[in-house]
Each structure stands twice: as C-alpha cells, then as structure tokens.
Amino acid sequence: MTTEDFFEIGASGKIYRRDFVIANLLERYEQPEPHDWPCRDFSIRRLAENLYLLNYTLDEPGRTTLRTTIWQSSGGSWKIVFHQGTIAG
C-alpha cells in the first residue's frame, strides 16, 4: 500500500525508506504484540487531485505522537506516499 518512492520520518527524526519499513513490518507480524493504542483527532485535507493529507493523534504506552500520512489515489487504489510521527508528549 505504498508508492515506490515512499519514505517515513520516524518520531526520532530518522528517515526510513520503503524497503526498510516493509521489512520491519513483516518482522513485527511474525511476532505480533498485543496493543490497544487509541487514535483520535482525525482530520483529512485535500492537497491536490487524488492527493490527501491525513492527521491523527496516536496514544502509545508512555508517549503520544502526532501522525501525518499522505495518501494518493491512482487507478482505483490508494497508496501511501509519505508518513511522519512526531512526539507530542
């Protein structure tokens, strides 16, 4: 669900490329950890035709992060172009 040029800026400020993110997620799915991390304060904003900005707050154990994801619609499917997590508290 990501574009070929997808990248993420983690809460640490480090940049992660698509291949790393996918490999990391596959590792996590092999040994899933139970979690109940509530999300709130969703907002969405159209940036251009077929391009949208999604913002939300994620409450993880011990920290709250502000999340931003850019989604692109193409050929009837949605893909993530960019994602960022910023520690809020």
C-alpha positions, 0 to 999 in steps of 0.5 A, a space after each residue: 500500500 505504498 508508492 515506490 518512492 515512499 519514505 517515513 520520518 520516524 518520531 526520532 527524526 530518522 528517515 526510513 525508506 520503503 524497503 526498510 519499513 516493509 521489512 520491519 513490518 513483516 518482522 513485527 507480524 511474525 511476532 505480533 504484540 498485543 496493543 490497544 493504542 487509541 487514535 483520535 483527532 482525525 482530520 483529512 485535507 485535500 492537497 491536490 487531485 487524488 492527493 490527501 493529507 491525513 492527521 491523527 493523534 496516536 496514544 502509545 504506552 508512555 508517549 503520544 505522537 502526532 501522525 501525518 500520512 499522505 495518501 494518493 489515489 491512482 487507478 482505483 487504489 490508494 497508496 501511501 506516499 509519505 508518513 511522519 510521527 512526531 512526539 507530542 508528549 
